[in-house]
Amino acid sequence: MIHESVVFGKNVIFGENIIIEENVVIGDNVKIGNNVTIKANTKIGNGVQINDLSILGKGTSTNKKMARKPSNSADPLVIEDDVIIGCNCVIYRTVLLKKGVFVGDLSSIRENVTVGMDSIIGRNVIVENKTTIGKRVTIQTGCYITADMIIEDEVFFGPCCSTSNDKYMGMGNFEHQGPIVKKGAKIGNNATLLPAIIIGENSIVGAGAVVIKDVPSNKTVVGNPGRLLN
């Protein structure tokens, strides 16, 4: 089902069983796979590839227990040119995917997120709301990127890293703030970054480290709890 208000560019290729809601704009040379749903008002640039079973522009929801209610903003999902979105991805509205971003299969990106140019969101990655990801960032398979996080340009996350933004785990006495990871930092496999810490420019977090305090620029931290090597 394709709503009559949808605007298409040239050479758009459609799979089977596609749903495209009202006021969607699709650029030139876009390829849309089978069983894709594109929600209302989504903006899609030129040369974008959307693979099977993905949902784009999803709205938010909540329940009574949820302390931080999701945004009710009606701003659309915006996908710039040459973005590739894998199979079974869920990307919310009020997300901006800049030119050349790659989103791997089974990944989810929540509302109020920006992903910078040419960045990679790997397979089965979760990116929570109110997070900013810079240019040429690599986030590998299975990482959990918490809400309220800042990741600057050219950062590398190895597989299965975890981050958090609530120091006291739901007590309500901590202003949510995820880690801030500065330009060029590298985070090893299975590392854990605690709330509000700062990982300095070009620093390295070793595989499996649990980082509980700030890491200076150009330093290496390893172990649990994390300790400086140099």
C-alpha positions, 0 to 999 in steps of 0.5 A, a space after each residue: 500500500 502506497 499512499 497517494 501523497 507520496 512523492 517519488 524521484 526517478 528510478 525507485 525500485 520497490 519490493 513486495 508488500 511495501 507500506 508507505 504512509 502519507 507525505 513521504 518523500 523519496 529521492 532518486 535511485 532508491 531501492 526498497 526491499 520486501 515487507 518494508 514499512 515507511 511511516 508518515 512524513 519520512 524524508 529519504 534522499 538519493 541512492 538510499 538502500 532499504 533492505 527487507 523487513 525494516 520499519 522507518 519513522 516509527 513513533 514512540 510509546 510508553 507505559 505508566 512505570 516509565 519515568 522518562 516519557 518519550 518525546 512527542 515531537 512530530 519531526 520526521 525521520 530524515 535519511 540523507 543520500 547514499 545511506 544503507 539500511 539492513 534487514 529488520 532494522 527499526 529506526 524512529 522518527 526525529 532521527 537524522 542519518 547523514 550521508 553515507 551512513 551504514 546501518 547493519 541488520 537487526 539494529 534499532 535507533 531511537 528518537 532524537 538521534 543524529 548519526 554523522 556522515 559515513 558512520 557505521 552502526 553495526 549488526 544488532 546495535 541499539 542506539 538509545 534516544 538523545 544521543 549524538 554520533 559524529 562522523 566516520 564512527 564505527 560501532 561494531 556488532 552487538 553494542 548498546 549505546 545508551 541515551 544522552 550520550 555524545 560520541 565524537 568523530 572517528 571513534 571506534 567501538 569493538 563488539 558487544 560494548 555497553 554504556 549506561 546513563 543512570 548512576 543509581 539505576 532508577 532511584 531518580 536522584 541522578 541527572 541522566 548523562 551517558 559517557 562522552 567519548 572524544 574524537 579518535 578514542 577506541 573502545 575494545 570488545 566487551 568494555 563497559 562505560 559508566 554514566 557521565 565519564 569522559 573518554 579523552 581524545 585518542 585514548 584506548 579502553 582495553 577489551 573487557 575494561 569497566 571504566 568508572 572514571 574519566 580517561 585522559 587524552 592519549 592514555 590507555 586504560 585496562 581492567 576492572 575497575 579500569 586503571 591507566 597503563 601509562 
